[in-house]
């Protein structure tokens, strides 16, 4: 169901040892750690959020030990999802939930899967755009599937999600590469091209290739079960952004190599 933006659900959680103030807007105070190799921050005030089902959530529990990297986004995707923006309060809330540094009403338990759903709803309350918040929810869902064990899944269930995600995304990427080669009339041995493009004029192949980049991932996403929305979004995003991501990754790699070469060749600044 579409969520109505309700910004007052976020409010000031107070200082350490203080009490939340539902009448005050959230005040985000961040202090960067001294380790300059890691972009991590400590929170100077707590953040409170009133979830539609779970009630009041307060993060973090201990501000001296809790740290956050703001919005966890690989550098090659910062052009699409920046670390700062409207979604920042929701990202800080999510970091507190997944790390277990939160307080909630008695009897409320929040595993990683539930925290991801809270994150998506909280982004709606910050006014984050519909497409961006579903993309970000998909990203954290993939993190839950591949990296995190703080869920209520059995080992067999976790294996199922991982195999499904790897298989469908790998197939989407493979079909994207074949479709790209097909557009330039390069035939893959034993495979040829993709059937929906066939041998047509280039602009027709481009259109049918784009249609295939949407339809095929949507169908493969159905295999993700209750995570089918994440599977569809991840597949379509991978298919449509495959070339842009590859180009950005290539440029990022060239920059990093150049930076290292220059650093080695230049005496250290004093």
HELIX and SHEET records of a PDB file:
HELIX    1   1 UNK A    7  UNK A    9  5                                   3    
HELIX    2   2 UNK A   75  UNK A   77  5                                   3    
HELIX    3   3 UNK A   88  UNK A   99  1                                  12    
HELIX    4   4 UNK A  112  UNK A  125  1                                  14    
HELIX    5   5 UNK A  130  UNK A  146  1                                  17    
HELIX    6   6 UNK A  155  UNK A  183  1                                  29    
HELIX    7   7 UNK A  202  UNK A  221  1                                  20    
HELIX    8   8 UNK A  222  UNK A  227  5                                   6    
HELIX    9   9 UNK A  228  UNK A  265  1                                  38    
SHEET    1   A 4 UNK A  10  UNK A  12  0                                        
SHEET    2   A 4 UNK A  47  UNK A  51 -1                                        
SHEET    3   A 4 UNK A  55  UNK A  59 -1                                        
SHEET    4   A 4 UNK A 102  UNK A 103 -1                                        
SHEET    1   B 2 UNK A  30  UNK A  32  0                                        
SHEET    2   B 2 UNK A  41  UNK A  43 -1                                        
END                                                                             
